[in-house]
Amino acid sequence: MLNSVSDLHGYIDKCQLTRELGGTLEYGHSQWIHHRTAIENFAMTVKTTAQMLQTFGTDLAETELPNDVQCTEELLSAHTDHHSKLKDELKLAVKQGATLLTCIREPVTRSANSKLSPDELENVATVERLLAQLDETEKAFDQFWTKHHLKLEQCLQLRHFEHDFREVKLTLDNLMEAQAGFSDVGDSVTRVEHLLREQKQLEEKGQVCIQYTQTLALHGEQLIQNNHYAVDSIRPKCVELRRICDDFTNETKKKYDILGKSLELHKQLDKVSDQWCEAGIYLLASQAVDKCQSQEGAETALVEIEKFLATAKEHQLSNPKDTHNHLLFAFSFPKLEDVQEMFDKRQVSLKKLAAKQTRPVQPVAPHPESSPKRASPKTTRPAGVGGPLISAFRYSIQYYSTPYFFSFSHIINELIETERVYVEELQSIIEGYASEMDNPSLLHLIPSMLQNKKDILFGNLPEIYEFHNRIFLKELENCIENPELLARCFLKRKEDLQIYEKYCQNKPRSEALWRQCGDSIFFQECQRKLDHKLSLDAYLLKPVQRITKYQLLLKEMLKCSKNSEGTAELEEALATVLDIIKSVNDSMHQIAITGYEGDVSELGKLLMQGSFNVWTDHKKGHNKVKDLARFKPMQRHLFLYTKMLLFCKKREENTDGHEKTASYSFKNSLKMSTVGITENVKGDNKKFEIWYNGREEVYIIQASSVELKNTWISEIRKVLTGQLEACRGKTRCDPMMLPSSCRSV
């Protein structure tokens, strides 16, 4: 206990005591309370602001991107407005802290001799710490907002691109439909010239759309180059746009080629028919009437006519099968038939005279300028009547007027020509690259990472080449004369075409190896020798493109042969090729499964694969426990095998700056022998249930569409039905001995 203030000074320095206690410390209690209150308010503002930013960030992260332009624009505008308001709140909070800091430092600012008390120094440190915290929060928020805003802008770009894609594709499809309906090749020079003008108008109309389409494709490629998040969606559309442009351009070129040949042919026919007709009329006019009255004169005139008619063979068309396959002749020859009719009448008259009939017929020679004219189209000569020139023309008309021949000849020619090019390209790759890897003179150019990895780079490309070169191309070439055999080629070679599955499974390894050594001098030297404009990786993509090309050609054939003989076989061939493509696609996903401890090859055939929203319910004892995230579905990629259903999580990883590659991390599996299925879930027609062990575990699965859901249900039903039939084969007595899946079907 101290007796006086002076005793206190012996323990505490005067600079630490207020003036009331004889010290020199400047202290105002009211000012201290004012500062503390302001600091507490500022701290609460900082906390509230941080919570607002965190809440907004969570909302942004959980926001689903819209599927149309308008909704995307509205979402972008709403998020931008909210962001601006929060930035204003941040600015106010920072301004509040700066003002508070100025107030606390005011004594020092007023007088250079003044010093802040320990309490004031502590207050300054507190405010500075809060300001620093606010600054860090703002930086983190700005960084997150930049990414989110970029994604929204890219989403808007994507929706605009998709909208423009749909519109331009519709326009081009309409143009292609108009082009396909433009099948007339004309029956006269005037008609063909008119058709050429119409074709020119269609081409001019198409060029505007083509230019816009090419611009749109370039825009899509720019989006890809700018690291757009939806590369997998944009790239196929760019390819499709360029394909449609090429198809329209090629079809236009073919139409011009056909009409050009038709015009040339009609001009030639007009010239030939005019010369032949004039010569015939002149012959008839030059035969004197008095000389033909005798038997000898009539026989001489008949010989002259027969000799002249024999010259028609010099003018008749060559065998139609040797003519350009794309031409469809549709001729009308009134002048030729008129002259032929004149000759027929003269021959009848002369034969009667030559036969010494008792009553001679006085034939009248027609004047060259008064050739008889047909009274009406109904007087046309029946089939099989007339001279050799008319017969040849009629044969041309009948042969080439068959739509089946025209359509199939066009598509089969394209199929065979592209098949030949494909085989040549495969041969050039094998001989110009693969074989050169064993060339001793080039071994020093091969990078070390490529040595002994030819099988990885090229996969089973030699096997594909051998099949197409020795078997498939020859079989396709045999279909030129017999188009109906084409479908049988694909049905017969269904198993052989499975070699593409092996090639596509190896493709990711091949691409990874190419990325490591694609710029080596060895490949550049090989490309130079082959005089290829494209590098090897473009040619290694050819098999993938080829197997998908077949189904496009078969679809075109089906369009041309509706309700015709062989349609059923074509449909079966198309289904076969589509099944191969699906199998290849599924296998590409299957090899990307990671974390599964078993062997996927033992799970049976891969029937389906795809991404779904999944919810799960579990029973523990008598209590039903739902996932914590019950209302937020899990994104799962499902693989349906005949023996197992795998649940995986899709992950996308960047590979050395290249496009993202997908992998599937294994999460769970269900044996198909222990599951049941509920086809419909109340409230959503896109959901179905798969349950396990008497609904101990229930997986609610939501598909992206009703069609996809029905397809999966159908496949699962087939598996369960197959198990039921197998179970019935083994167990005939007690149905309760059957596995649960058999009882649930």
JOLIN-V615544 format. One line per field, one symbol per residue. ss: DSSP state (H for helix, E for strand, L for the rest). psi: psi as a letter, one per 30 degrees, with the letter a starting at -180 (. if undefined). burial: + if it has 24 or more other ideal C-beta (glycine too) atoms within 12 Angstrom, else -. A space follows every 50 residues. Layout:
# JOLIN-V615544
ss = ???
psi = ???
burial = ???
This chain:
# JOLIN-V615544
ss = LLLLHHHHHLLLLHHHLEHHHLLLELLLHHHHHHHHHHHHHHHHHHHHHH HHHHHHHHHHHHLLLLLLHHHHHHHHHHHHHHHHHHHHHHHHHHHHHHHH HHHHLHHHHHLLLLLLLHHHHHHHHHHHHHHHHHHHHHHHHHHHHHHHHH HHHHHHHHHHHHHHHHHHHHHHHHHHHHHHHLLLLLLLHHHHHHHHHHHH HHHHHHHHHHHHHHHHHHHHHHHHHLLLLLHHHHHHHHHHHHHHHHHHHH HHHHHHHHHHHHHHHHHHHHHHHHHHHHHHHHHHHHLLLLHHHLHHHHHH HHHHHHHHHHLHHHHLLLLHHHLLLLLLLLLLLHHHHHHHHHHHHHHHHH HHHHLLLLLLLLLLLLLLLLLLLLLLHHHLLLLLLLLHHHHHHHHHHHHH LLHHHHHHHHHHHHHHHHHHHHHHHHHHHHHHHHHHHHLHHHHHHLLHHH LLLHHHHHLLHHHHHHHHHHHHHHHHHLLLLLHHHHHHHHHHLLLHHHHH HHHHHHHHHHHHHHHHHLLLHHHHHHHHHHLLLLLHHHHHLHHHHHHHHH HHHHHHHHHHLLLLLLHHHHHHHHHHHHHHHHHHHHHHHHLLEELLLLLH HHHLLEEEEEEEEEEEEEEELLEEEELLLLLLLEEEEEEEELLEEEEEEE EEEEELLEEEEEEEEEEEEEEHHHEEEELLELLELLEEEEEELLLLEEEE EELLLHHHHHHHHHHHHHHHHHHHHHHHHHLLLLHHHLLHHHHHL
psi = kkfleeeeffekkffgklefggagkjkjeeeeeeeeeeeeeeeeeeeeee eeeeeeeeeeefkkklgleeeeeeeeeeeeeeeeeeeeeeeeeeeeeeee eeeegeeeeekffkkkleeeeeeeeeeeeeeeeeeeeeeeeeeeeeeeee eeeeeeeeeeeeeeeeeeeeeeeeeeeeeefifkglgleeeeeeeeeeee eeeeeeeeeeeeeeeeeeeeeeeefghkfhefeeeeeeeeeeeeeeeeee eeeeeeeeeeeeeeeeeeeeeeeeeeeeeeeeeeffjkeefffleeeeee eeeeeeeeffffffflllkffflkffkjkilkieeeeeeeeeeeeeeeee eeefghkejkkjkkkkkefhkkkkelffgkklkfklleeeeeeeeeeeef fjeeeeeeeeeeeeeeeeeeeeeeeeeeeeefdeeffgjefgeffkleff kggeeeefbheeeeeeeeefdeeeeefffefifffeeeeeeegeeeffff eeeeefeeeeeeeefegfgleeeeeeeeefhkflleeefffeeeeeffee eeeeeeeeefhkglkfeeeeeeeeeeeeeeeeeeeeeeeefgklfkfajf ffgakjelklklkklkkkkjbfkkkllehefjlkjkjkjjlffljkklkk kkkkjhfalkkkljkkellkkffgllkjekkkfjggklkklkihgekkjk kklfleeeeeeeeeeeeeeeeeeeeeeeeejfdjfffkleeeff.
burial = -------------------------++-------+--++--++-++--++ -++--++--+----+------+--++--+--++--+--++--++-++--+ +-+++----------++-++--++-++--++-++--++--+--++--++- ++++++++++++-++--++-++--++-+++-++-++++---+--++--+- -++--+--++-+++-++-++--++---++++-++--++-+++-++-+++- ++-+++-++++++-++--++-++--++-+++-++--+-+--++----+-- ++-++--++--+--+++--+---+++++++++++++++++++++-++-++ ++++--------+-++----++-------------++++++++++++-++ ---+++++++++++++-++--++-++++++-+++-++--------++--+ ---+-++++++++++-+++--++-+++-++--++-++-+++-++-+++++ +++++++++++-++--++-+-++--++--+-----++-++++++++++++ ++++-++++++----+--+++-++-++++++++++++++++++--+---+ --+-++++++++++++-----------------+++++++++++++++++ ----------++++-++++++++++++-+-+----+++++++----++++ +++----++--++-+++-++-+++--+----------+++++-++
